[in-house]
Amino acid sequence: MPTTLRRHLVLLIAALALMATPACARVLPSGNLAGEQAAPVPSDVRTPVAVDETPDAVESSAVPSSTGPAPAVTPSATPTPTATPSRPVALLKYGSKGDDVRALQHRLLQLDWFSGSITPTYGPTTQLSVSGFQGKRGLPVTGEVDQATLDVLVKMTRTPTHDEMYNVLHPGPTLFTTGATGARVKDLQARLKQLSWFFGDVTGTYGSATTQAVKGFQAKREIPVTGAVDQRTLDRLRGMTHTPTTDELNNIVRGATNDLDPRCMTGRAICISKVTNKLKWVVDGKVLLTMSVRFGSEANQTREGLFAVEWKDRDHVSNLYGSKMPFSMFFSGGQAVHYSSDFAARGYLGASHGCVNVRDWDGLEWLFGQARVGDRVVVHR
């Protein structure tokens, strides 16, 4: 065979062999070497998708990586959900009824968090009383009685009697009554006079006028009305008054002294003396109203100085203690002049949390209507 013909035949056989090799078996160059040109990538090879761009649904026919088996994926730990604190189980709450509510109210009454008659119904007054007690004792303020609240309350009080739970009052043994004479009767008359229950001279003789004065005091304080002095009557009276002076016991009236601070002598001023425990409403130097007041304890002292009525709230309720503060006139931050049922019930045996407590409801209601925002408030000694 001629040489030229044989050369053409070899080339033809080689070409046919190359065409018969499957496409998936072709080896593509991995990069450009010096002097080489990279072979074109076949059009049926897919471009990988970045992980953070992977669509929500990926077809199962996607081309796997040619670099080897996919690494094992370690499942991430399932996060532990944060537990939400559960509300304590309420043993008694708004709407509850029965003797348990009566006992609750009386225990709160023992601590001066509840006032008025004992009832079988857990209403707004009971709820407010519970909230105040909880706030004072550092308990969660829910207005509902849970086990923790009940435990603290029971520890601080005694078990009420059946009569106490049903508002049945019994007078105690009589200490002295109509016909008695002497120093203790003078003391009684002078104290009743301080509260405007007894009028006329202090005589030291327990007569009809003294009997009527005692009855009036007892009725006002929900003490069995007998006109005779028992221990409950005497304790309540002493708690609401000061020890009578020699002048009071002997009907000596001295020349009136002007205890007004000079800052109260012009314009409109609520003038409050820590020496005499008196609040005076003064307009242009004229005293139009005088009321007894009490102040904060040593730990929560009522601030002294020149202030002004900043704002008023007729039916205010304390955010901190949950206690009612009728006819509030705020003069220094959270300190206010307001009516205090505790002051009316216990007198100077208690103290405020810094406010100026008033026990004369009618007098303070009148003053609340007279005083304006901006009026001067002077607390002095």
Steps between C-alpha positions, in 0.01 A plus 500: 500500500639837410637700794262793454193276494612314812550830690146615417354166612671526848367852552147389408508207748624730782226753432230229510635373834490847655141554392397172664629607852203601733482874590480430884844332472674802354770643724489879521811690584499636855654831410715685257851379477767707329423512130166310540147626438225372730245282332147644495261375773220295348160673514333213694717552811311705765657784699484431881268719706641679807374356827338823618331536163352149486130525417240360742447196275794330323430229244638155575666492157746773594854410403695381808842636576775313322746555783385195695221402740326782683624548858271376775283778640491522879147594606491818707375473856136589543487820710335457839202733525519758780245419766246779561439552872151381580262714703462366855184299556232724652337361812268802524440768240252757373154343508578241768239464775471338843651489846854480361446848358365620836810365675724663238333838546530486878868407486556798268295712741734403783785654300295806394496395134123452503232725646125479545271206564608143430318346203504159329583650158845556346430833332702806391577610857638158594699480178652842564581406860675180390701692238612751762601225742694316227684812390596587857636149564694463173261242355383495137217755484212308343206588723443127537581284803749228412669269750797732558274797573284295734802363688637850569158635599427211738841536662435868572145467635281292730207283404182714512210388714158415361354823639782705348437341161129587527538853642359405841652741753510444873597767752790423726495528879414853614798699629294800613159646417230746608557618857879459495719791609865590511807549285421228248163661427671837444742330262206339317311827468805692378575238235137496382519880484804480272285305253199731540286233671487674837419867554509719806735484793705199604352414842624158599142380549358233266152643439244486219703727269801270532283193443358646177848599382628145558201354313563726203867408489419128523240513223742682269773242562274192476546414867201358691305809604458486878604845621740322738875486450646155433857422396423515128344845535787630709769361268337650193453839669859512622629403159320791338592773749797643685552503874298796630701797618462650845313791341259263323430310821429823688308693234769767465485685168802717432540769241502355153844483343559535130669177391484592131824494306569843344484336156131426563400859568441612142297351218352149518688243707459158656706557814607181682672501840699198619506649849124528553399224254259743339417591141358847441347634181604865489383764251660845521612433857159384621458143627186349343543135604703304756540119504712247689768321297772241542820445306741234379700274726868544577582280200260686267508859613272768359714757322508853639516823304308717255311308230193540281202283412631319193191293417181369659315169490171457684504117492871421495631150581865447594702328226745368759270382777158468339341710776232759435603867521182708460530874431872477418682829443858421397761757593840325486537203267302214653423686823150639532242630741223238503230335712616195696257238630787362708549838669126520561501152658834489685599862543861568587575134566584471131688709245494574128762408240589869473165656416301740716207295634168666581216326688228762451318380187255790475763762568745362245228458240422870538868595480547281190230706330663829605868435431636549150803365320777749570382597850779521756570208737721569800619217725685641800594456863 
